[in-house]
């Protein structure tokens, strides 16, 4: 074998003796780089990547990456923390360079500042925290790995002056790469790709993931073939499924569920329906706290340890739920996917590297459910937003098939207000707000950031300075299966236009639609809403006898083509009662950039309508 490797090395070296010279040399930082105060093409940049160079040597099957970053502002400090796909700390080197009294001073990256994170099986990555970083620093990092990179970015959230990837041709290794993004190449050959002066990627509201649009290559090895060894890798979804099932950190991890025996008995003995069994199992498994890491592979071969320690990654939690539901007589499978922030898996694409999450498929009387127990504030039948990312792959009864993952719930919000405008021109009343499904999930996440209900009420008071909150109550904040109800008694602190004959009354709508989220002039990327939206607001205003209603806002109905979004507003009066009602819906989840102006105008019209006042007059 050693003789064979030597022959392969000699062949490869002879084939690529004239390899392209590297654009930078690790450890050779110029004075000009350190004296750089800003980036003239983007003076707002907090940092800039001076060079990102990757080279795969087919002679020794080693990949080398050299990364050099200039820190321009304090906001760029976090670019000193990097994640690298390599197995060994010893293969990472780094220096931080600073200019002190006109002299270049460098500080070496310590092994203590390199943290190993095992992703699955023998696949690890390293987290690096560079030392002594300040405004003006230049960071130089180099690492080696014996694998091709799974992704190479030609664009980042900060500008890149030079990005270059070289993958030497080899008769023994085949790979596929997919190109994403809109950046053009300075050099584009069969084995070398270069971009220059690439601007920072600008995020836009409501995109599914920047990773779907940022310029990059996604790379996967498909075949290794040299004398005495041949193996293919993930050339079909069936092959992906087989690799998952045969892995000790997926199929092997769910082979023994004896540690669930007691829990199975407890749930089975109650006489639940199948839906109630799912709910009971889901609540039991949610006692395992998610460590914040999404993964398609478990963190250990022994899920009994995770169950006992009540702490694990998303695969740990959902594979245990899968085992429990199976033991409870529920037909179950598993859906592997790429999370929303990780980018979509295209229908024509076969990939293992892109998969980073797994959820449970359950079926009751031919009705399918998708369940993810990793998130804290979701009921079992509301799938987390991170999962709503197009196609996944369903593994059921040892077969694999594409499965479209989409929300079957909405962001639903209903508000009712009863307001009295008294003879002395003060307002008082009651407001109730009902939040369901994704609206309830979002509220729970926000509410739990406060240390107590009192702190939350203080924040409400701070945001509504013109109102006095006499009482506030909330229901079902911890009951995930129920909608949240807020009940608030309030009054105005001041008299609106008290000394004027004419009174312009501002209507106390809910906050959700008061501003337009689409403010930029043009849109480059599709608008992607994760789920449908349904808002209803009803306000009853009782006016005192000494006040006359002069003018109400006019009724309008707005809708986008194919009823993708609708808005209905109506204000009516009967005697001294004013009833205002609006309903807002979004049912179309993806809008093309060509539809952006229509969507922006739609939101602008809503904001304008909700800013209108009621004209009143004293009698």
ZAMARGU-4260 file (C-alpha; in steps of 0.2 Angstrom, whole numbers, plus 5000, padded with zeros to 4 digits):
<rodrens>
0) 5000/5000/5000 | 5014/5012/5004 | 5022/5008/4987 | 5005/5012/4979 | 5003/5028/4988
5) 5021/5033/4983 | 5017/5030/4965 | 5001/5040/4965 | 5010/5054/4973 | 5024/5054/4960
10) 5011/5054/4946 | 5001/5068/4954 | 5016/5079/4957 | 5022/5076/4939 | 5005/5081/4933
15) 5004/5097/4943 | 5022/5103/4944 | 5017/5119/4936 | 5003/5123/4949 | 4997/5142/4950
20) 5007/5152/4963 | 4997/5156/4979 | 4991/5174/4980 | 4997/5176/4998 | 5009/5167/5010
25) 5004/5163/5027 | 5013/5173/5040 | 5018/5187/5028 | 5007/5202/5032 | 5012/5218/5024
30) 5013/5235/5033 | 5001/5242/5021 | 4988/5230/5027 | 4991/5235/5045 | 4990/5254/5040
35) 4973/5252/5031 | 4960/5262/5040 | 4945/5259/5030 | 4939/5250/5014 | 4937/5263/5000
40) 4924/5253/4991 | 4913/5251/5006 | 4917/5263/5021 | 4904/5255/5031 | 4912/5238/5032
45) 4917/5233/5050 | 4930/5221/5043 | 4936/5215/5026 | 4943/5198/5020 | 4959/5203/5012
50) 4962/5185/5005 | 4953/5168/5006 | 4964/5155/4997 | 4960/5136/4996 | 4971/5123/4988
55) 4968/5105/4986 | 4984/5095/4982 | 4979/5079/4973 | 4997/5073/4976 | 4995/5071/4995
60) 4976/5073/4996 | 4978/5088/5007 | 4967/5104/5007 | 4975/5120/5014 | 4966/5136/5017
65) 4974/5153/5021 | 4962/5166/5027 | 4967/5184/5031 | 4955/5197/5038 | 4957/5215/5042
70) 4947/5222/5057 | 4941/5240/5054 | 4928/5243/5068 | 4923/5236/5085 | 4908/5229/5076
75) 4920/5217/5066 | 4928/5209/5082 | 4917/5193/5080 | 4926/5189/5064 | 4941/5184/5075
80) 4930/5169/5079 | 4930/5156/5065 | 4924/5138/5062 | 4935/5127/5052 | 4932/5109/5045
85) 4947/5100/5050 | 4950/5085/5062 | 4966/5091/5072 | 4971/5106/5082 | 4989/5103/5077
90) 4984/5107/5059 | 4978/5125/5063 | 4990/5139/5064 | 4986/5158/5067 | 4993/5175/5071
95) 4985/5191/5076 | 4996/5206/5069 | 4995/5224/5077 | 5005/5239/5073 | 5013/5246/5089
100) 5024/5262/5088 | 5026/5259/5070 | 5032/5241/5073 | 5023/5225/5068 | 5019/5214/5083
105) 5012/5197/5081 | 5004/5185/5094 | 5002/5167/5090 | 4985/5157/5091 | 4986/5146/5107
110) 4980/5128/5107 | 4969/5133/5122 | 4959/5145/5110 | 4955/5131/5098 | 4939/5121/5103
115) 4935/5104/5095 | 4917/5100/5091 | 4912/5083/5085 | 4898/5084/5072 | 4896/5065/5069
120) 4906/5049/5068 | 4924/5055/5064 | 4918/5071/5057 | 4924/5086/5068 | 4926/5104/5066
125) 4937/5117/5076 | 4931/5133/5083 | 4945/5146/5084 | 4946/5162/5094 | 4960/5173/5089
130) 4970/5183/5102 | 4973/5202/5106 | 4961/5208/5092 | 4957/5226/5091 | 4953/5239/5078
135) 4967/5239/5065 | 4972/5220/5068 | 4975/5208/5054 | 4971/5190/5057 | 4981/5177/5048
140) 4975/5159/5049 | 4980/5143/5040 | 4973/5125/5042 | 4975/5109/5033 | 4963/5095/5031
145) 4963/5078/5022 | 4946/5082/5014 | 4939/5093/5001 | 4929/5107/5008 | 4910/5104/5008
150) 4907/5123/5004 | 4918/5137/4998 | 4911/5155/4999 | 4916/5168/4986 | 4905/5181/4996
155) 4903/5185/5014 | 4893/5197/5025 | 4909/5208/5023 | 4918/5212/5007 | 4931/5200/5000
160) 4946/5207/4991 | 4952/5191/4984 | 4944/5173/4985 | 4952/5159/4976 | 4949/5140/4976
165) 4960/5128/4967 | 4956/5109/4966 | 4969/5100/4956 | 4963/5087/4945 | 4965/5069/4950
170) 4961/5053/4940 | 4957/5045/4957 | 4944/5056/4964 | 4928/5063/4957 | 4917/5076/4965
175) 4902/5087/4960 | 4900/5105/4964 | 4885/5117/4963 | 4887/5135/4960 | 4876/5147/4969
180) 4875/5166/4968 | 4877/5180/4956 | 4895/5185/4957 | 4905/5183/4941 | 4922/5175/4941
185) 4938/5184/4937 | 4946/5167/4933 | 4935/5152/4929 | 4944/5136/4923 | 4941/5117/4926
190) 4952/5118/4942 | 4954/5136/4947 | 4941/5149/4952 | 4944/5167/4957 | 4934/5182/4962
195) 4940/5199/4966 | 4933/5214/4975 | 4916/5205/4979 | 4905/5217/4989 | 4897/5211/5006
200) 4881/5201/5004 | 4866/5212/5009 | 4853/5203/5018 | 4835/5208/5014 | 4819/5206/5025
205) 4810/5189/5023 | 4822/5178/5014 | 4823/5160/5018 | 4842/5160/5020 | 4856/5170/5014
210) 4865/5154/5010 | 4853/5151/4995 | 4859/5167/4987 | 4877/5171/4993 | 4890/5166/4980
215) 4898/5149/4984 | 4902/5132/4979 | 4894/5117/4987 | 4906/5102/4985 | 4904/5083/4988
220) 4915/5068/4983 | 4905/5056/4973 | 4919/5043/4969 | 4936/5037/4975 | 4944/5025/4963
225) 4962/5019/4964 | 4970/5002/4962 | 4963/4991/4976 | 4950/5003/4982 | 4934/5009/4975
230) 4919/5018/4983 | 4905/5029/4978 | 4897/5042/4989 | 4879/5047/4990 | 4875/5047/4971
235) 4857/5043/4975 | 4845/5046/4989 | 4844/5027/4992 | 4862/5027/4995 | 4860/5042/5007
240) 4847/5032/5016 | 4858/5016/5017 | 4872/5026/5024 | 4861/5034/5037 | 4853/5018/5042
245) 4870/5009/5043 | 4878/5023/5054 | 4880/5020/5072 | 4874/5038/5075 | 4858/5036/5066
250) 4851/5019/5062 | 4862/5011/5075 | 4857/5024/5089 | 4838/5019/5088 | 4841/5000/5088
255) 4839/4999/5107 | 4825/5007/5116 | 4824/4997/5132 | 4828/5013/5142 | 4811/5019/5137
260) 4801/5004/5144 | 4795/5013/5160 | 4789/5028/5150 | 4780/5017/5137 | 4771/5008/5151
265) 4766/5025/5159 | 4758/5032/5143 | 4751/5015/5137 | 4742/5012/5153 | 4731/5028/5153
270) 4720/5024/5138 | 4725/5038/5127 | 4719/5040/5109 | 4734/5040/5097 | 4734/5059/5096
275) 4734/5060/5115 | 4749/5047/5115 | 4758/5059/5103 | 4755/5073/5114 | 4760/5064/5130
280) 4776/5057/5122 | 4780/5074/5115 | 4779/5082/5132 | 4789/5068/5140 | 4803/5070/5128
285) 4803/5089/5129 | 4811/5087/5146 | 4827/5084/5136 | 4834/5101/5134 | 4841/5105/5117
290) 4859/5111/5116 | 4856/5123/5102 | 4864/5112/5089 | 4854/5105/5074 | 4861/5089/5067
295) 4856/5074/5057 | 4867/5063/5068 | 4866/5059/5086 | 4880/5065/5098 | 4882/5048/5105
300) 4879/5030/5100 | 4869/5027/5116 | 4854/5038/5117 | 4850/5031/5134 | 4864/5043/5140
305) 4855/5058/5132 | 4839/5052/5140 | 4847/5051/5157 | 4856/5067/5156 | 4842/5077/5148
310) 4853/5086/5136 | 4856/5083/5118 | 4856/5089/5100 | 4841/5089/5089 | 4844/5072/5082
315) 4846/5065/5100 | 4829/5072/5105 | 4819/5068/5089 | 4826/5050/5087 | 4821/5046/5105
320) 4804/5053/5101 | 4803/5042/5086 | 4808/5027/5096 | 4795/5031/5109 | 4781/5034/5097
325) 4785/5017/5088 | 4784/5008/5104 | 4767/5016/5107 | 4760/5009/5091 | 4761/5025/5081
330) 4767/5022/5063 | 4782/5033/5062 | 4797/5037/5050 | 4810/5050/5050 | 4812/5066/5038
335) 4830/5072/5035 | 4832/5090/5030 | 4842/5106/5029 | 4836/5119/5040 | 4830/5136/5034
340) 4845/5145/5039 | 4856/5132/5031 | 4849/5134/5014 | 4837/5123/5003 | 4841/5106/4995
345) 4836/5107/4977 | 4824/5094/4970 | 4837/5088/4958 | 4851/5088/4970 | 4857/5072/4980
350) 4867/5077/4996 | 4873/5071/5013 | 4883/5086/5018 | 4869/5098/5016 | 4857/5088/5028
355) 4858/5095/5046 | 4842/5090/5055 | 4830/5076/5057 | 4812/5076/5062 | 4798/5063/5066
360) 4785/5058/5054 | 4769/5051/5062 | 4754/5044/5053 | 4737/5042/5061 | 4722/5035/5050
365) 4732/5041/5034 | 4734/5058/5041 | 4752/5063/5042 | 4761/5074/5055 | 4778/5081/5056
370) 4785/5083/5073 | 4800/5092/5081 | 4803/5091/5099 | 4819/5101/5100 | 4811/5119/5101
375) 4805/5124/5118 | 4789/5134/5114 | 4780/5124/5100 | 4765/5112/5103 | 4768/5095/5095
380) 4757/5100/5079 | 4766/5116/5075 | 4782/5113/5066 | 4796/5125/5070 | 4800/5138/5057
385) 4818/5131/5055 | 4810/5116/5047 | 4800/5125/5034 | 4812/5124/5020 | 4805/5115/5005
390) 4809/5097/5002 | 4816/5084/5014 | 4818/5066/5012 | 4806/5054/5021 | 4813/5037/5027
395) 4799/5025/5030 | 4799/5006/5030 | 4817/5006/5024 | 4812/5017/5009 | 4816/5035/5005
400) 4806/5047/4996 | 4805/5066/4994 | 4793/5075/5006 | 4787/5093/5005 | 4789/5102/5021
405) 4777/5116/5024 | 4767/5124/5038 | 4749/5119/5040 | 4746/5132/5053 | 4746/5151/5052
410) 4752/5166/5062 | 4735/5170/5069 | 4731/5185/5079 | 4713/5191/5084 | 4711/5207/5094
415) 4695/5215/5102 | 4695/5232/5111 | 4680/5241/5119 | 4684/5259/5122 | 4674/5273/5130
420) 4677/5291/5126 | 4670/5301/5140 | 4663/5319/5141 | 4680/5325/5148 | 4688/5318/5133
425) 4698/5304/5142 | 4699/5286/5135 | 4697/5270/5145 | 4693/5252/5140 | 4698/5234/5139
430) 4709/5226/5126 | 4710/5207/5123 | 4722/5199/5111 | 4721/5180/5106 | 4737/5173/5099
435) 4737/5156/5090 | 4749/5144/5082 | 4765/5153/5076 | 4759/5170/5084 | 4758/5161/5101
440) 4775/5153/5098 | 4783/5170/5094 | 4775/5178/5109 | 4781/5164/5121 | 4799/5166/5114
445) 4798/5185/5117 | 4789/5184/5134 | 4801/5172/5141 | 4815/5184/5139 | 4808/5194/5153
450) 4812/5188/5171 | 4794/5191/5177 | 4777/5197/5172 | 4780/5213/5181 | 4795/5216/5170
455) 4785/5213/5154 | 4771/5225/5160 | 4785/5238/5163 | 4790/5236/5145 | 4772/5238/5139
460) 4771/5254/5149 | 4787/5261/5142 | 4781/5257/5124 | 4764/5265/5127 | 4768/5281/5137
465) 4751/5289/5133 | 4742/5275/5141 | 4739/5270/5159 | 4738/5251/5161 | 4727/5248/5176
470) 4728/5229/5175 | 4735/5215/5164 | 4733/5197/5164 | 4739/5183/5153 | 4733/5165/5151
475) 4740/5149/5144 | 4758/5155/5143 | 4764/5138/5148 | 4750/5128/5140 | 4758/5125/5123
480) 4742/5117/5116 | 4731/5132/5119 | 4731/5150/5112 | 4738/5164/5122 | 4725/5177/5129
485) 4731/5194/5135 | 4718/5204/5144 | 4722/5223/5148 | 4712/5237/5156 | 4719/5254/5151
490) 4716/5272/5151 | 4723/5288/5142 | 4735/5299/5152 | 4730/5315/5143 | 4715/5322/5135
495) 4716/5322/5116 | 4714/5340/5110 | 4704/5345/5125 | 4704/5363/5122 | 4699/5362/5103
500) 4681/5361/5096 | 4687/5348/5084 | 4695/5332/5090 | 4706/5320/5080 | 4705/5303/5088
505) 4720/5291/5085 | 4714/5274/5084 | 4723/5261/5096 | 4727/5247/5083 | 4738/5232/5087
510) 4756/5236/5082 | 4759/5222/5069 | 4755/5232/5054 | 4759/5250/5059 | 4776/5250/5049
515) 4781/5243/5032 | 4795/5230/5033 | 4799/5233/5015 | 4809/5250/5015 | 4822/5248/5001
520) 4819/5255/4984 | 4823/5239/4975 | 4823/5221/4978 | 4836/5208/4972 | 4830/5192/4980
525) 4813/5183/4982 | 4802/5187/4997 | 4799/5171/5007 | 4786/5171/5021 | 4788/5155/5031
530) 4770/5153/5035 | 4753/5161/5031 | 4747/5176/5041 | 4729/5180/5048 | 4726/5196/5058
535) 4709/5202/5064 | 4707/5218/5074 | 4690/5224/5080 | 4688/5240/5090 | 4672/5246/5098
540) 4672/5264/5103 | 4657/5272/5113 | 4657/5291/5111 | 4649/5302/5125 | 4633/5311/5121
545) 4641/5328/5120 | 4653/5322/5106 | 4648/5321/5087 | 4656/5310/5075 | 4660/5321/5060
550) 4671/5309/5049 | 4676/5291/5049 | 4690/5283/5039 | 4684/5277/5022 | 4681/5258/5019
555) 4694/5250/5008 | 4698/5233/5001 | 4715/5229/4995 | 4722/5213/4987 | 4737/5207/4977
560) 4735/5196/4962 | 4728/5178/4965 | 4723/5184/4983 | 4741/5182/4988 | 4738/5195/5002
565) 4722/5204/5006 | 4717/5219/5018 | 4700/5224/5022 | 4696/5240/5032 | 4679/5246/5038
570) 4673/5259/5050 | 4654/5261/5054 | 4644/5271/5066 | 4627/5267/5074 | 4621/5280/5086
575) 4635/5283/5098 | 4644/5267/5093 | 4659/5267/5081 | 4665/5249/5075 | 4681/5248/5066
580) 4687/5231/5059 | 4701/5226/5048 | 4707/5209/5042 | 4724/5206/5035 | 4730/5190/5027
585) 4745/5183/5018 | 4742/5166/5009 | 4755/5167/4996 | 4772/5163/5004 | 4784/5167/4989
590) 4784/5183/4980 | 4796/5186/4965 | 4807/5201/4965 | 4796/5208/4951 | 4782/5208/4963
595) 4791/5218/4976 | 4784/5235/4972 | 4766/5229/4972 | 4770/5221/4989 | 4778/5237/4996
600) 4764/5248/4990 | 4752/5236/4998 | 4760/5238/5015 | 4762/5257/5012 | 4743/5258/5009
605) 4739/5248/5025 | 4751/5259/5035 | 4743/5275/5028 | 4725/5268/5032 | 4730/5264/5050
610) 4737/5281/5053 | 4721/5290/5049 | 4711/5297/5063 | 4692/5299/5067 | 4686/5317/5067
615) 4675/5322/5081 | 4666/5338/5087 | 4660/5344/5104 | 4642/5347/5104
</rodrens>
